[in-house]
Amino acid sequence: MFILWFNMGVDQGAAALGGTLLNMAVFAAMFSYIMQVLFFILLRRKLPRLERPYRSPFGILGASLTILIATVTVYYQLTGLIYRQGVLWMGGWLVCGEYPFLHSYRSPPINSVTRRSVRFRARQSAGLITHHQSVF
């Protein structure tokens, strides 16, 4: 970023840098919205009766509309030359930051009894197991 600022001059570099940083933030927000909504839909379909502290009044239809709006926003960012640079930089940061995490992640050491009881409680709250079935 500093190289861009020094090569373009103070005024042009500041404008380009500000636009690039703004679009990096917008792309990260849109990516975050898309991922959150995808997992919302996934959980809603896999465990529809799971007790939740808050239920979305718009449901899957509202989530689908959110994905559409975020995707259109990212599309228009990629079609503009100035916007594309910020999106590509942010995409690069996401790949560089997520790749080591995804390939080195291991589940925390949990004993098998705890793991089974957590699964049992999740299935019980989803209505998949009655209160009378207490065998893990």
N, C-alpha and C positions, 0 to 999 in steps of 0.2 A: 504494500500500500504506500509506503514511504517512497519507493522508487517511482511509482505512478505520480505521486504528488510532486516530486522534484523534477521529473522529466517533463511534465505538462506545464509547469509553472504554478505559482501560488493560486491564482484565481481559477484557472481551468482545472487544476489538480484538486482543489478543494471541492469544486462542483462535482467532478467525477467521483471523488472519494465519498462524498456525502450520499450521492445516488447509489453507489455500489453498496455501501454499508446499509442503507435503508432497504435495498432490495434483498440483501442477505438476511436481514431480520424478517422481512415479509415472507420470504421463501421458507425460512425455518418455522415460522408460525403456521404457514399453510401445510407444511409437511407434518407438523405436530397435530394439527386438526385432522388431517387425513388418517394418521395412524390411530389417534384416539377414537375416531368414529368407526374405523374398521374393527377395532377391538370391542367397541360398544355393541356393534351388530353381531360380532362373533359370540360374545357372552350372552346377548339377548336370545340368540338362536340355540346355543348349547344348553343354557340353564335359564329357561324362561320364567320358572317359578322361584328362582333364588330371591331370598329376602334382601332388599336393597334399602339403604337409608333415603334414597331419592330416586324417583322414577321420572324419566323424561316425558313431558306431556305430548311431545311430537313423535316419539318412538322411532321406528326404523325409517319412516318416511322423512322425518326431519333430519335424521342422520344422513340419509342418501342425498338430500338437498345440500347439506353441508359439504359432502364430498364433491358434489358437482360444482359448487361455488369455489371451493379451494382449488380444484383441478383447473377450472377456467382461469383463475387468477395466476396459477403457475404457468399455464399455456401463454397468457399474454405477457408474462415476464420473460418467457423464453423467446418470444417473437421480436421484442425490442432489443436493439444492439446494446444499449447502455444497461438495460435491465438484465440481459442475458449474462453479462460478466459477473454481476453480483450473485446470480443464481448458481452459476457454475462454481464460483468460489465457495459458496455455502455447501453445495453438493460435495465438493472435494473435502471440505472440513468434516462433513457428516460421514463420508466413507472412511477417511483417515481416523476419525474418532471412534467409529463403531466397529471397524474391522478387528482391531486387537481385542476389544471387549467381547465380541461375539465368538471369537475363536479361542479365547482363554477362559471363558466362564465355566465354572463348575458349580453344581448345586452345593449349598452349605451343608456341613455335616449334621444331619438330623437322624436320630435313631429311627428304626423302622416302626416302633410303636407310636411315636409322635406323628410320623408321616401318615400312618394308617388312620389315626384319630382325626387328623386334619381333613383327610379325604372323606371320612365318614361324616363329620359334621357338615362339610360342604354339600354332600349328597343328601343329608338329612334336611338341611335348610332349603334345598331345592325341591323337596317333596319326593325324592326318589326312594327314600327309605322311611318306613314308618317308625314310630317311637318304640315299638315292640321288638324291632330287630336290633339287637345290641351287639351282635357279633361283628368283629372287624373283618 
